Amino acid sequence: MSGSAAASPVPPFGKWRVGVVDDHEAVREGLKVLIDDAGDLMFVGADATVDGLLSLVGEVDVVVLDLRLADGSSPAQNVAVLDERGINTLVYTSGDEPYLVRQAAQAGVLGVLRKDVDKEQFQEAVRTAAAGRQVATMDWAAAVDSDPDFVDLSPRLRQVLELYASGEATQRVAQETGLSPDTVTDYVDRIRRRYRDAGRPAPTKTDLFKRAIEDGWLPIPRRFRR
C-alpha cells in the first residue's frame, strides 16, 4: 500500500496502532518496548504468524513483519493477507536473505529495516509506514541489489514449477493446469534455462524444488524451519 507524502504524519486516532509478527519471543518483547516508548505509537499485539496476530487484535495501522517465519509462509503471502485487511507492512529483518527482501518489495511493503537500526530510526520508520508512506532506506536498496540472481517467473510458469517441483508427474501437472504434457515439459525446460542463465542451475527435480524454496515459490519444509 502507498500513500501521499506528508512532512509529518499524524495518527488519526491519537496513536499509530502497531502489530508485530516474528517467531522469536525475545524479538517480540523487545519491539513492544520500542513501540510503546514512542509517544505516538501503540503496541496492539504480537504473534509468530500473521493469522495468529490477526486473530488477536482488532484495528492495526501497520505490522512489523519478519521475513522468514516458522510456519513456512512467504513474504508475498503474508503481505497479501495484510493488504487485504488494509494494513500497511514494514519488514524487519537481518537482511541475510535478499531473495526474501526482493519478494517483500515486489509484494508492496512500504519499507525494509535491518534489525541493527537504532531506536529512533525504527520508531520513525514505523510511524512513516503506519501513515502509508514509503520508508526509503539504503539497506533496502542494498539488499535487493545484492540479489541479481533472483529468477522472477510469470504466474503460469510459477504454477507449473510449484506443482512439478513438489513431486507431481508431468501428466498430473498437465491435468491440474489444463496444459498439454508437451507444454508442461516445455515450461519446465524454460524454467531450467532461466535458472541456468542466472547461475543457479537446476538440472534435477530436487534442484528445482530447492530453487522454488529459495525464491519463495514453495513453503519451507518443516524440517528446515527455525
Backbone as ProteinMPNN parsed JSONL, in Angstrom:
{"seq_chain_A": "MSGSAAASPVPPFGKWRVGVVDDHEAVREGLKVLIDDAGDLMFVGADATVDGLLSLVGEVDVVVLDLRLADGSSPAQNVAVLDERGINTLVYTSGDEPYLVRQAAQAGVLGVLRKDVDKEQFQEAVRTAAAGRQVATMDWAAAVDSDPDFVDLSPRLRQVLELYASGEATQRVAQETGLSPDTVTDYVDRIRRRYRDAGRPAPTKTDLFKRAIEDGWLPIPRRFRR", "coords_chain_A": {"N_chain_A": [[0.844, -1.175, 0.0], [0.409, 2.3, -0.545], [0.831, 5.779, 0.147], [0.061, 9.334, 0.104], [2.738, 11.725, 0.164], [3.845, 13.279, 3.155], [4.871, 15.836, 5.375], [4.917, 15.504, 8.137], [3.565, 12.889, 9.445], [0.459, 12.371, 11.066], [-1.124, 10.56, 13.571], [-4.434, 9.45, 13.15], [-6.035, 8.562, 15.244], [-4.928, 9.336, 17.595], [-2.761, 7.676, 18.37], [-0.507, 5.682, 16.455], [-1.396, 2.427, 15.585], [0.237, -0.535, 16.193], [1.284, -3.719, 15.146], [3.112, -6.8, 15.611], [4.851, -9.348, 13.901], [6.711, -12.04, 14.437], [8.734, -14.891, 14.908], [10.258, -15.195, 17.161], [10.19, -14.939, 20.536], [11.678, -13.2, 22.176], [12.352, -11.145, 20.424], [9.832, -10.125, 19.814], [9.055, -9.158, 22.335], [11.039, -7.24, 22.743], [10.525, -5.417, 20.662], [8.03, -4.53, 21.427], [8.648, -2.911, 23.616], [10.159, -0.887, 22.349], [8.204, 0.196, 20.662], [6.125, 1.067, 22.398], [7.54, 2.954, 23.752], [7.601, 5.164, 22.197], [5.853, 8.158, 21.875], [3.737, 8.483, 20.067], [3.093, 5.994, 19.136], [1.477, 2.809, 19.46], [1.578, -0.328, 20.835], [-0.2, -3.101, 19.815], [-0.329, -5.836, 19.753], [1.219, -9.102, 19.263], [2.514, -11.905, 17.428], [3.566, -15.188, 16.311], [2.8, -15.685, 13.732], [1.097, -14.304, 10.863], [-1.668, -14.843, 10.63], [-2.157, -15.594, 13.252], [-1.67, -13.194, 14.642], [-3.689, -11.535, 13.557], [-5.917, -12.778, 14.562], [-5.807, -12.061, 17.138], [-5.894, -9.306, 17.477], [-7.599, -6.161, 16.923], [-8.157, -3.37, 15.211], [-5.454, -2.327, 13.185], [-2.749, -0.332, 12.19], [-0.212, -0.671, 11.076], [1.955, -3.412, 10.435], [4.819, -4.848, 11.756], [6.948, -6.939, 10.247], [8.651, -10.011, 10.228], [10.722, -11.706, 7.84], [11.284, -14.481, 7.397], [9.443, -17.01, 8.62], [8.396, -19.46, 11.051], [6.218, -20.932, 10.221], [6.506, -21.366, 7.574], [5.435, -19.673, 5.696], [5.412, -17.359, 2.937], [6.906, -14.115, 2.269], [5.4, -12.751, 0.311], [2.876, -13.97, 0.492], [2.139, -13.286, 3.124], [2.169, -10.473, 3.083], [0.135, -10.036, 1.239], [-2.126, -10.979, 2.629], [-2.238, -9.133, 4.741], [-2.534, -6.77, 3.299], [-5.055, -7.123, 2.185], [-6.59, -6.667, 4.396], [-6.281, -4.011, 4.699], [-3.972, -3.153, 5.94], [-0.853, -1.702, 6.493], [2.558, -2.688, 5.77], [5.706, -3.196, 7.257], [8.861, -4.398, 6.851], [11.084, -6.143, 8.97], [14.195, -7.219, 9.388], [17.065, -9.439, 9.393], [18.402, -9.231, 7.067], [19.919, -11.04, 5.663], [18.973, -12.667, 3.69], [18.473, -11.927, 0.769], [16.76, -12.609, -1.374], [14.298, -12.998, -0.205], [13.811, -10.436, 0.698], [13.542, -9.144, -1.738], [11.207, -10.389, -2.645], [9.379, -9.4, -0.764], [9.504, -6.671, -1.349], [8.48, -6.641, -3.96], [5.936, -7.45, -3.369], [4.784, -5.288, -2.194], [5.465, -4.022, 0.242], [6.061, -1.288, 2.528], [8.548, -0.634, 3.34], [11.87, -1.755, 4.275], [13.614, -2.73, 7.049], [16.732, -3.236, 8.595], [17.7, -5.309, 11.352], [19.545, -4.082, 12.934], [19.144, -1.377, 13.181], [18.93, 1.791, 14.939], [17.016, 2.866, 17.848], [15.586, 5.294, 17.367], [15.541, 5.437, 14.563], [14.067, 3.146, 13.995], [11.563, 3.721, 15.202], [10.775, 6.011, 13.774], [10.562, 4.958, 11.207], [8.455, 3.148, 11.569], [6.282, 4.85, 12.218], [6.135, 6.277, 9.845], [5.541, 4.283, 7.922], [3.118, 3.44, 9.003], [1.539, 5.581, 8.391], [1.176, 5.169, 5.747], [3.21, 5.776, 4.006], [6.143, 5.526, 1.956], [9.082, 3.996, 3.179], [12.134, 4.848, 2.721], [15.232, 3.36, 2.553], [18.777, 2.851, 2.614], [19.557, 0.303, 3.21], [17.482, -1.313, 2.318], [17.595, -0.953, -0.495], [20.192, -1.889, -0.928], [19.987, -4.558, -0.15], [18.218, -5.621, -2.025], [19.571, -5.065, -4.42], [21.748, -6.679, -4.067], [20.989, -9.148, -4.823], [21.171, -10.258, -7.574], [20.598, -12.579, -8.875], [18.069, -13.51, -8.572], [15.27, -15.236, -9.789], [12.646, -14.261, -11.544], [9.338, -15.249, -12.205], [6.622, -15.77, -14.477], [3.106, -15.862, -13.588], [2.015, -18.247, -14.685], [4.243, -19.898, -15.283], [5.21, -20.102, -12.716], [3.146, -21.52, -11.482], [3.377, -24.011, -12.761], [5.965, -24.706, -11.928], [5.607, -24.864, -9.121], [3.892, -27.083, -8.865], [5.269, -29.15, -10.26], [7.838, -29.184, -9.044], [7.093, -29.899, -6.519], [6.74, -32.562, -6.689], [4.904, -33.661, -8.409], [4.006, -35.609, -11.281], [4.637, -35.103, -14.809], [2.298, -35.546, -16.355], [0.296, -35.271, -14.44], [0.657, -32.616, -13.68], [-0.084, -31.426, -16.047], [-2.821, -32.075, -16.109], [-3.722, -30.66, -13.87], [-3.251, -28.024, -14.578], [-4.414, -27.66, -17.02], [-2.936, -27.708, -19.283], [-1.132, -29.143, -22.075], [0.814, -32.191, -21.883], [3.205, -31.905, -23.347], [3.492, -29.141, -23.425], [3.819, -28.596, -20.721], [6.285, -29.86, -20.3], [7.854, -28.249, -21.946], [7.607, -25.814, -20.567], [8.85, -26.454, -18.127], [11.439, -26.916, -19.027], [11.983, -24.346, -19.898], [11.961, -22.955, -17.47], [14.134, -24.168, -16.225], [16.165, -23.237, -17.91], [16.075, -20.518, -17.296], [17.007, -20.507, -14.641], [19.53, -21.632, -15.045], [20.735, -19.674, -16.652], [20.844, -17.669, -14.807], [22.851, -18.454, -13.236], [22.287, -20.39, -11.397], [21.948, -23.329, -11.615], [19.527, -25.937, -12.241], [19.258, -28.887, -12.762], [17.912, -31.225, -11.988], [14.825, -32.546, -10.591], [14.866, -32.334, -7.839], [16.685, -30.233, -7.525], [15.178, -28.169, -8.675], [13.141, -28.039, -6.817], [14.571, -27.055, -4.603], [15.314, -24.519, -5.602], [12.804, -23.36, -5.922], [12.007, -23.109, -3.277], [14.001, -21.378, -2.325], [13.4, -19.029, -3.714], [10.965, -18.465, -2.765], [8.676, -19.55, -3.869], [7.668, -21.929, -3.03], [6.671, -23.242, 0.191], [8.816, -23.346, 3.101], [10.18, -26.43, 3.993], [9.124, -28.246, 6.901], [11.197, -29.423, 8.383], [13.324, -27.769, 7.969], [12.711, -25.402, 9.105], [13.05, -22.728, 11.442]], "CA_chain_A": [[0.0, 0.0, 0.0], [1.186, 3.523, -0.543], [0.017, 6.931, 0.436], [0.654, 10.576, -0.331], [3.82, 12.18, 1.017], [3.483, 14.302, 4.132], [6.061, 16.219, 6.124], [4.861, 14.96, 9.486], [2.327, 12.106, 9.562], [-0.205, 12.484, 12.36], [-2.072, 9.448, 13.75], [-5.812, 9.952, 13.236], [-6.698, 8.13, 16.468], [-4.089, 9.67, 18.739], [-1.527, 6.903, 18.265], [-0.486, 4.664, 15.416], [-1.558, 1.084, 16.161], [1.31, -1.334, 15.608], [1.369, -5.137, 15.466], [4.408, -7.413, 15.305], [4.86, -10.77, 13.562], [8.064, -12.58, 14.496], [8.624, -16.154, 15.634], [11.132, -15.191, 18.334], [9.529, -14.216, 21.622], [12.529, -12.113, 22.654], [12.225, -10.039, 19.474], [8.502, -9.543, 20.01], [9.071, -8.39, 23.583], [11.893, -6.073, 22.553], [9.841, -4.445, 19.82], [6.956, -3.939, 22.234], [9.247, -1.822, 24.402], [10.491, 0.206, 21.434], [6.964, 0.806, 20.156], [5.428, 1.787, 23.471], [8.386, 4.051, 24.215], [7.322, 6.327, 21.352], [4.601, 8.759, 22.321], [2.657, 8.418, 19.083], [2.921, 4.61, 18.707], [0.834, 1.962, 20.463], [1.685, -1.751, 20.573], [-1.526, -3.712, 19.979], [-0.24, -7.285, 19.851], [2.272, -9.769, 18.508], [2.371, -13.35, 17.314], [4.561, -15.816, 15.441], [2.258, -15.761, 12.38], [0.159, -13.242, 10.503], [-3.015, -15.268, 11.017], [-2.242, -15.538, 14.71], [-1.8, -11.79, 15.053], [-4.991, -11.004, 13.164], [-6.939, -13.362, 15.435], [-5.643, -11.491, 18.477], [-6.048, -7.857, 17.534], [-8.657, -5.544, 16.134], [-7.642, -2.443, 14.207], [-3.999, -2.186, 13.135], [-2.311, 0.554, 11.114], [0.975, -1.216, 10.432], [2.535, -4.614, 11.034], [6.26, -5.043, 11.609], [6.948, -8.336, 9.821], [9.883, -10.724, 9.906], [10.569, -12.336, 6.533], [11.274, -15.947, 7.463], [8.671, -17.438, 9.78], [8.426, -20.907, 11.284], [5.102, -21.62, 9.563], [6.846, -21.583, 6.177], [4.752, -18.73, 4.816], [6.305, -16.486, 2.188], [6.604, -12.693, 2.426], [4.328, -12.354, -0.601], [1.609, -14.438, 1.064], [1.816, -12.521, 4.325], [1.848, -9.097, 2.705], [-1.174, -10.067, 0.584], [-3.15, -11.104, 3.674], [-2.323, -7.855, 5.45], [-3.051, -5.762, 2.374], [-6.5, -7.338, 2.071], [-7.201, -6.079, 5.586], [-5.989, -2.584, 4.723], [-2.892, -2.937, 6.91], [0.465, -1.47, 5.913], [3.573, -3.634, 6.225], [7.108, -2.798, 7.327], [9.676, -5.586, 7.099], [12.16, -6.001, 9.948], [14.914, -8.445, 9.057], [18.523, -9.44, 9.49], [18.881, -8.833, 5.747], [20.856, -12.008, 5.104], [18.294, -13.45, 2.661], [17.979, -10.88, -0.123], [15.665, -13.031, -2.252], [13.067, -12.75, 0.534], [13.616, -8.991, 0.675], [13.008, -8.816, -3.067], [9.812, -10.836, -2.649], [8.59, -8.447, 0.02], [9.44, -5.422, -2.093], [7.555, -6.827, -5.076], [4.589, -7.63, -2.835], [4.229, -3.988, -1.863], [5.737, -3.482, 1.581], [6.427, 0.121, 2.481], [9.956, -0.45, 3.658], [12.598, -2.868, 4.856], [14.595, -2.308, 8.04], [17.59, -4.244, 9.202], [17.485, -5.388, 12.792], [20.564, -3.336, 13.673], [18.862, 0.061, 13.216], [18.762, 2.28, 16.304], [15.641, 3.046, 18.3], [14.936, 6.422, 16.702], [15.292, 5.058, 13.17], [12.98, 2.173, 13.991], [10.302, 4.384, 15.518], [10.411, 6.89, 12.669], [10.13, 4.112, 10.092], [7.138, 2.593, 11.899], [5.231, 5.876, 12.08], [6.036, 6.615, 8.424], [4.806, 3.195, 7.267], [1.744, 3.451, 9.515], [0.827, 6.641, 7.668], [1.029, 4.786, 4.349], [4.275, 6.378, 3.214], [7.306, 4.683, 1.714], [10.243, 4.16, 4.045], [13.289, 4.64, 1.846], [16.477, 3.134, 3.282], [19.861, 2.289, 1.826], [19.594, -1.126, 3.48], [16.522, -1.959, 1.436], [18.157, -0.955, -1.84], [21.378, -2.747, -0.962], [19.567, -5.956, -0.054], [17.634, -6.009, -3.306], [20.609, -5.026, -5.454], [22.724, -7.735, -3.84], [20.423, -10.416, -5.254], [20.938, -10.165, -9.007], [20.304, -13.886, -9.439], [16.675, -13.883, -8.348], [14.588, -15.587, -11.036], [11.227, -13.919, -11.494], [8.576, -16.092, -13.121], [5.233, -15.402, -14.711], [2.201, -16.698, -12.788], [1.832, -19.574, -15.287], [5.463, -20.659, -15.041], [5.278, -20.352, -11.276], [2.197, -22.601, -11.189], [3.982, -25.258, -13.214], [7.089, -25.001, -11.043], [5.111, -25.263, -7.805], [3.364, -28.444, -8.949], [6.303, -30.094, -10.702], [8.892, -29.265, -8.029], [6.533, -30.544, -5.331], [6.773, -34.005, -6.887], [3.893, -34.137, -9.359], [4.469, -36.048, -12.597], [4.28, -34.194, -15.899], [0.902, -35.767, -16.725], [-0.54, -34.706, -13.387], [0.757, -31.157, -13.802], [-0.897, -31.07, -17.208], [-4.222, -32.162, -15.703], [-4.01, -29.595, -12.901], [-3.132, -26.699, -15.184], [-5.137, -27.58, -18.281], [-1.967, -27.655, -20.368], [-0.754, -30.454, -22.606], [2.092, -32.657, -21.315], [4.324, -31.321, -24.086], [3.639, -27.759, -22.993], [4.4, -28.642, -19.378], [7.704, -30.16, -20.476], [8.478, -27.044, -22.494], [7.67, -24.818, -19.492], [9.878, -26.882, -17.172], [12.726, -26.643, -19.681], [12.165, -22.893, -19.891], [12.312, -22.589, -16.097], [15.521, -24.613, -16.006], [17.058, -22.314, -18.623], [16.119, -19.27, -16.527], [17.897, -20.704, -13.504], [20.893, -21.834, -15.559], [21.245, -18.377, -17.106], [21.074, -16.844, -13.615], [23.959, -19.022, -12.484], [21.739, -21.253, -10.353], [21.413, -24.452, -12.4], [18.58, -26.857, -11.593], [19.079, -29.969, -13.741], [17.047, -32.289, -11.49], [13.605, -32.109, -9.909], [15.265, -31.92, -6.497], [17.271, -28.896, -7.657], [14.08, -27.226, -8.891], [12.476, -27.909, -5.518], [15.397, -26.149, -3.799], [15.216, -23.163, -6.152], [11.459, -22.85, -5.636], [12.011, -22.698, -1.868], [14.873, -20.218, -2.196], [12.761, -17.843, -4.259], [9.696, -18.234, -2.095], [7.517, -20.07, -4.587], [7.165, -23.027, -2.214], [6.961, -23.033, 1.614], [9.996, -24.008, 3.647], [9.817, -27.689, 4.657], [9.135, -28.14, 8.359], [12.472, -29.838, 8.99], [14.303, -26.719, 7.792], [12.256, -24.167, 9.723], [13.74, -22.399, 12.679]], "C_chain_A": [[0.883, 1.229, 0.0], [0.248, 4.676, -0.298], [0.719, 8.182, -0.032], [1.717, 11.012, 0.653], [3.308, 13.263, 1.943], [4.702, 14.58, 4.974], [6.072, 15.579, 7.498], [3.559, 14.198, 9.664], [1.753, 12.17, 10.968], [-1.207, 11.337, 12.498], [-3.486, 9.959, 13.933], [-6.522, 9.585, 14.523], [-5.84, 8.387, 17.706], [-2.755, 8.961, 18.718], [-1.639, 5.92, 17.105], [-0.518, 3.288, 16.067], [-0.65, 0.105, 15.434], [1.239, -2.784, 16.09], [2.72, -5.683, 15.029], [4.205, -8.89, 14.971], [6.311, -11.221, 13.476], [8.002, -13.849, 15.316], [9.641, -16.296, 16.767], [10.495, -14.332, 19.426], [10.357, -13.031, 22.104], [12.442, -10.896, 21.731], [10.883, -9.348, 19.658], [8.473, -8.665, 21.253], [9.913, -7.124, 23.44], [11.225, -4.997, 21.714], [8.674, -3.792, 20.558], [7.477, -2.756, 23.026], [9.551, -0.627, 23.509], [9.246, 0.947, 20.956], [6.284, 1.631, 21.232], [6.237, 2.958, 24.013], [8.187, 5.317, 23.399], [5.941, 6.882, 21.693], [3.446, 8.609, 21.361], [2.458, 7.005, 18.528], [2.306, 3.791, 19.833], [0.94, 0.503, 20.015], [0.331, -2.405, 20.828], [-1.483, -5.234, 20.05], [0.865, -7.846, 18.991], [2.003, -11.266, 18.475], [3.444, -13.864, 16.366], [4.091, -15.925, 13.999], [1.309, -14.603, 12.132], [-1.258, -13.616, 10.914], [-3.202, -15.202, 12.523], [-2.412, -14.12, 15.214], [-3.197, -11.264, 14.754], [-6.122, -11.593, 14.003], [-6.91, -12.746, 16.836], [-6.052, -10.029, 18.572], [-7.217, -7.387, 16.68], [-8.053, -4.676, 15.043], [-6.127, -2.297, 14.335], [-3.65, -1.266, 11.965], [-1.127, -0.021, 10.353], [1.434, -2.461, 11.185], [4.022, -4.646, 10.721], [6.468, -6.545, 11.418], [8.349, -8.875, 9.601], [9.658, -11.49, 8.608], [10.444, -13.842, 6.597], [10.604, -16.378, 8.755], [8.609, -18.958, 9.856], [7.28, -21.642, 10.603], [5.355, -21.837, 8.076], [6.169, -20.642, 5.205], [5.764, -17.824, 4.126], [5.952, -15.03, 2.459], [5.446, -12.249, 1.54], [2.963, -12.763, -0.051], [1.194, -13.563, 2.242], [1.438, -11.083, 4.006], [0.469, -9.031, 2.054], [-2.303, -10.145, 1.607], [-3.336, -9.781, 4.398], [-2.927, -6.771, 4.558], [-4.553, -5.893, 2.204], [-7.253, -6.74, 3.251], [-6.95, -4.58, 5.698], [-4.877, -2.215, 5.684], [-1.571, -2.762, 6.171], [1.482, -2.438, 6.516], [4.957, -3.016, 6.166], [7.92, -4.034, 7.689], [10.831, -5.239, 8.034], [12.965, -7.287, 9.892], [16.406, -8.301, 9.285], [19.153, -9.085, 8.151], [19.812, -9.822, 5.095], [20.22, -12.917, 4.054], [17.654, -12.499, 1.664], [16.852, -11.317, -1.04], [14.32, -12.859, -1.547], [12.766, -11.256, 0.601], [13.027, -8.566, -0.661], [11.54, -9.234, -3.169], [8.919, -9.839, -1.95], [8.43, -7.132, -0.727], [8.447, -5.515, -3.247], [6.117, -6.957, -4.599], [3.97, -6.321, -2.373], [4.436, -3.504, -0.445], [6.202, -2.039, 1.451], [7.878, 0.373, 2.842], [10.549, -1.708, 4.253], [13.659, -2.311, 5.789], [15.456, -3.482, 8.461], [17.448, -4.177, 10.716], [18.558, -4.678, 13.607], [20.328, -1.83, 13.659], [18.673, 0.507, 14.658], [17.295, 2.575, 16.603], [14.928, 4.165, 17.532], [14.622, 6.108, 15.241], [14.119, 4.089, 13.072], [11.646, 2.869, 14.204], [9.841, 5.293, 14.386], [9.918, 6.085, 11.471], [8.737, 3.553, 10.348], [6.056, 3.643, 11.715], [5.046, 6.286, 10.615], [5.235, 5.554, 7.669], [3.353, 3.16, 7.726], [0.901, 4.483, 8.786], [0.668, 6.333, 6.188], [2.076, 5.373, 3.434], [5.449, 5.422, 3.073], [8.424, 5.026, 2.692], [11.476, 3.825, 3.214], [14.546, 4.489, 2.687], [17.514, 2.556, 2.34], [19.93, 0.774, 2.014], [18.664, -1.884, 2.543], [17.104, -2.067, 0.019], [19.344, -1.891, -1.946], [20.989, -4.22, -0.943], [18.999, -6.445, -1.377], [18.706, -6.073, -4.391], [21.62, -6.15, -5.3], [22.198, -9.104, -4.268], [20.134, -10.393, -6.756], [20.503, -11.482, -9.639], [18.885, -14.363, -9.168], [16.011, -14.142, -9.696], [13.102, -15.304, -10.88], [10.501, -14.72, -12.558], [7.174, -15.544, -13.296], [4.333, -16.287, -13.85], [2.039, -18.114, -13.349], [3.063, -20.452, -15.058], [5.598, -21.011, -13.561], [4.345, -21.5, -10.884], [2.773, -23.955, -11.579], [5.13, -25.653, -12.291], [6.615, -25.513, -9.692], [4.624, -26.716, -7.818], [4.472, -29.459, -9.253], [7.369, -30.276, -9.62], [8.402, -29.928, -6.753], [6.456, -32.056, -5.476], [5.756, -34.547, -7.861], [4.543, -34.557, -10.682], [3.972, -35.079, -13.665], [2.799, -34.323, -16.272], [-0.041, -35.141, -15.712], [-0.515, -33.177, -13.426], [-0.105, -30.678, -14.961], [-2.385, -31.072, -16.856], [-4.609, -31.002, -14.795], [-4.051, -28.216, -13.551], [-3.938, -26.537, -16.466], [-4.219, -27.445, -19.48], [-1.736, -29.056, -20.916], [0.548, -30.893, -21.943], [3.301, -32.062, -22.031], [4.572, -29.877, -23.659], [4.245, -27.69, -21.595], [5.902, -28.9, -19.47], [8.458, -28.945, -20.995], [8.635, -25.971, -21.415], [8.752, -25.173, -18.475], [11.265, -26.621, -17.757], [13.026, -25.146, -19.669], [12.581, -22.4, -18.503], [13.757, -22.973, -15.793], [16.511, -23.679, -16.699], [17.184, -21.0, -17.875], [17.093, -19.398, -15.357], [19.347, -20.916, -13.949], [21.514, -20.503, -15.965], [21.549, -17.45, -15.931], [22.222, -17.378, -12.768], [23.526, -19.906, -11.336], [21.133, -22.49, -11.028], [20.529, -25.382, -11.574], [18.292, -28.011, -12.542], [18.136, -31.077, -13.291], [15.802, -31.702, -10.83], [13.923, -31.653, -8.486], [15.879, -30.524, -6.514], [16.184, -27.842, -7.862], [13.313, -26.99, -7.597], [13.249, -26.935, -4.635], [15.28, -24.713, -4.298], [13.854, -22.546, -5.856], [11.346, -22.398, -4.181], [12.823, -21.426, -1.695], [14.19, -18.937, -2.66], [11.35, -17.626, -3.722], [8.475, -18.752, -2.807], [6.89, -21.256, -3.866], [7.5, -22.754, -0.749], [8.194, -23.812, 2.054], [9.561, -25.3, 4.321], [9.984, -27.584, 6.167], [10.502, -28.45, 8.949], [13.548, -28.766, 8.865], [13.891, -25.424, 8.481], [12.961, -23.957, 11.047], [12.891, -22.793, 13.861]], "O_chain_A": [[2.005, 1.184, 0.506], [-0.961, 4.576, -0.503], [1.849, 8.115, -0.516], [1.623, 10.714, 1.844], [2.45, 14.063, 1.572], [5.485, 13.675, 5.26], [7.125, 15.156, 7.977], [2.54, 14.801, 10.002], [2.484, 12.035, 11.949], [-2.056, 11.16, 11.625], [-3.725, 10.816, 14.784], [-7.514, 10.222, 14.876], [-6.007, 7.733, 18.735], [-1.724, 9.565, 19.014], [-2.714, 5.397, 16.812], [0.246, 3.016, 16.993], [-0.748, -0.068, 14.219], [1.146, -3.045, 17.29], [3.391, -5.098, 14.179], [3.479, -9.597, 15.669], [7.044, -10.837, 12.565], [7.295, -13.896, 16.322], [9.858, -17.397, 17.274], [10.292, -13.132, 19.24], [9.806, -11.973, 22.409], [12.457, -9.756, 22.196], [10.81, -8.119, 19.658], [7.933, -7.559, 21.228], [9.547, -6.066, 23.952], [11.34, -3.808, 22.012], [8.371, -2.621, 20.329], [6.824, -1.715, 23.101], [9.242, 0.512, 23.861], [9.24, 2.174, 20.859], [5.908, 2.778, 20.991], [5.688, 3.852, 24.657], [8.551, 6.41, 23.835], [4.973, 6.127, 21.785], [2.289, 8.606, 21.783], [1.73, 6.829, 17.551], [2.572, 4.037, 21.009], [0.452, 0.14, 18.945], [-0.226, -2.283, 21.919], [-2.491, -5.863, 20.372], [1.389, -7.17, 18.106], [1.356, -11.821, 19.364], [4.136, -13.089, 15.706], [4.896, -16.228, 13.118], [0.785, -13.998, 13.068], [-1.974, -12.794, 11.486], [-4.259, -14.806, 13.014], [-3.212, -13.87, 16.115], [-3.816, -10.62, 15.601], [-7.176, -10.971, 14.141], [-7.854, -12.888, 17.613], [-6.501, -9.569, 19.621], [-7.741, -8.117, 15.839], [-7.503, -5.186, 14.067], [-5.59, -2.162, 15.435], [-4.199, -1.411, 10.874], [-1.04, 0.119, 9.133], [1.315, -2.548, 12.407], [4.432, -4.491, 9.57], [6.194, -7.331, 12.324], [9.145, -8.277, 8.878], [8.53, -11.882, 8.307], [9.591, -14.425, 5.927], [11.123, -16.146, 9.846], [8.753, -19.65, 8.848], [7.355, -22.857, 10.421], [4.522, -22.425, 7.386], [6.318, -20.804, 3.994], [6.838, -17.554, 4.663], [4.819, -14.733, 2.838], [4.605, -11.459, 1.967], [2.006, -11.992, -0.121], [0.038, -13.151, 2.344], [0.5, -10.536, 4.587], [-0.283, -8.084, 2.286], [-3.317, -9.461, 1.472], [-4.465, -9.356, 4.641], [-3.732, -5.958, 5.012], [-5.254, -4.887, 2.091], [-8.415, -6.353, 3.123], [-7.357, -3.95, 6.674], [-4.836, -1.094, 6.19], [-1.215, -3.58, 5.322], [1.296, -2.942, 7.624], [5.339, -2.397, 5.172], [7.684, -4.647, 8.73], [11.465, -4.192, 7.909], [12.476, -8.34, 10.302], [16.94, -7.194, 9.361], [20.315, -8.68, 8.102], [20.44, -9.507, 4.085], [20.87, -13.846, 3.575], [16.443, -12.282, 1.696], [16.05, -10.48, -1.454], [13.309, -12.603, -2.201], [11.603, -10.852, 0.566], [12.124, -7.731, -0.713], [10.725, -8.498, -3.726], [7.855, -9.471, -2.448], [7.348, -6.546, -0.738], [7.67, -4.59, -3.486], [5.184, -6.618, -5.328], [2.756, -6.247, -2.179], [3.676, -2.665, 0.038], [6.677, -1.621, 0.395], [8.379, 1.483, 2.666], [9.83, -2.612, 4.68], [14.504, -1.516, 5.376], [14.959, -4.591, 8.659], [17.121, -3.134, 11.282], [18.495, -4.669, 14.837], [21.202, -1.07, 14.076], [18.298, -0.297, 15.512], [16.446, 2.534, 15.713], [13.79, 3.992, 17.098], [13.559, 6.473, 14.74], [13.282, 4.2, 12.176], [10.697, 2.628, 13.458], [8.652, 5.342, 14.073], [8.967, 6.484, 10.798], [7.921, 3.494, 9.428], [5.018, 3.36, 11.117], [3.934, 6.603, 10.193], [4.356, 5.884, 6.872], [2.456, 2.881, 6.93], [-0.298, 4.292, 8.584], [0.096, 7.131, 5.445], [1.869, 5.465, 2.224], [5.716, 4.611, 3.96], [8.675, 6.194, 2.99], [11.815, 2.655, 3.031], [14.892, 5.389, 3.453], [17.179, 1.856, 1.385], [20.311, 0.045, 1.098], [19.006, -2.954, 2.039], [17.101, -3.141, -0.583], [19.491, -2.605, -2.937], [21.593, -5.035, -1.639], [19.277, -7.568, -1.796], [18.746, -7.015, -5.182], [22.276, -6.539, -6.266], [22.885, -10.111, -4.095], [18.978, -10.497, -7.164], [20.087, -11.51, -10.797], [18.537, -15.497, -9.497], [16.172, -13.361, -10.634], [12.391, -16.018, -10.173], [10.986, -14.857, -13.681], [6.609, -14.935, -12.388], [4.76, -17.36, -13.424], [1.939, -19.074, -12.585], [2.935, -21.617, -14.682], [6.05, -22.101, -13.213], [4.7, -22.347, -10.064], [2.672, -24.925, -10.828], [5.248, -26.819, -11.915], [7.158, -26.488, -9.172], [4.909, -27.481, -6.897], [4.59, -30.488, -8.588], [7.758, -31.404, -9.317], [9.201, -30.464, -5.986], [6.148, -32.76, -4.514], [5.727, -35.749, -8.127], [5.504, -33.938, -11.139], [3.014, -34.336, -13.453], [2.123, -33.315, -16.481], [-1.056, -34.549, -16.08], [-1.542, -32.527, -13.229], [-0.774, -29.649, -14.867], [-3.122, -30.173, -17.26], [-5.69, -30.429, -14.933], [-4.803, -27.343, -13.118], [-4.13, -25.42, -16.947], [-4.67, -27.106, -20.574], [-2.107, -30.044, -20.282], [1.313, -30.046, -21.482], [4.308, -31.75, -21.396], [5.718, -29.443, -23.544], [5.082, -26.831, -21.316], [6.694, -28.238, -18.8], [9.564, -28.649, -20.543], [9.663, -25.298, -21.349], [9.486, -24.299, -18.015], [12.161, -26.155, -17.053], [14.165, -24.728, -19.458], [13.447, -21.534, -18.379], [14.504, -22.207, -15.184], [17.567, -23.366, -16.149], [18.268, -20.421, -17.815], [17.905, -18.505, -15.115], [20.277, -20.434, -13.302], [22.676, -20.234, -15.661], [22.395, -16.561, -16.033], [22.531, -16.827, -11.711], [24.296, -20.15, -10.407], [19.915, -22.665, -11.004], [20.75, -25.586, -10.38], [17.186, -28.105, -13.074], [17.607, -31.804, -14.131], [15.741, -30.505, -10.548], [13.323, -30.701, -7.985], [15.623, -29.721, -5.616], [16.255, -26.752, -7.293], [12.886, -25.87, -7.317], [12.647, -26.079, -3.987], [15.159, -23.789, -3.494], [13.756, -21.352, -5.574], [10.667, -21.415, -3.886], [12.396, -20.5, -1.005], [14.382, -17.878, -2.062], [10.635, -16.725, -4.161], [7.35, -18.443, -2.413], [5.713, -21.555, -4.068], [8.506, -22.104, -0.464], [8.56, -24.816, 1.442], [8.651, -25.274, 5.15], [10.89, -26.905, 6.65], [10.921, -27.808, 9.913], [14.565, -28.823, 9.555], [14.637, -24.446, 8.448], [13.411, -24.908, 11.686], [13.298, -22.597, 15.006]]}, "name": "protein", "num_of_chains": 1, "seq": "MSGSAAASPVPPFGKWRVGVVDDHEAVREGLKVLIDDAGDLMFVGADATVDGLLSLVGEVDVVVLDLRLADGSSPAQNVAVLDERGINTLVYTSGDEPYLVRQAAQAGVLGVLRKDVDKEQFQEAVRTAAAGRQVATMDWAAAVDSDPDFVDLSPRLRQVLELYASGEATQRVAQETGLSPDTVTDYVDRIRRRYRDAGRPAPTKTDLFKRAIEDGWLPIPRRFRR"}
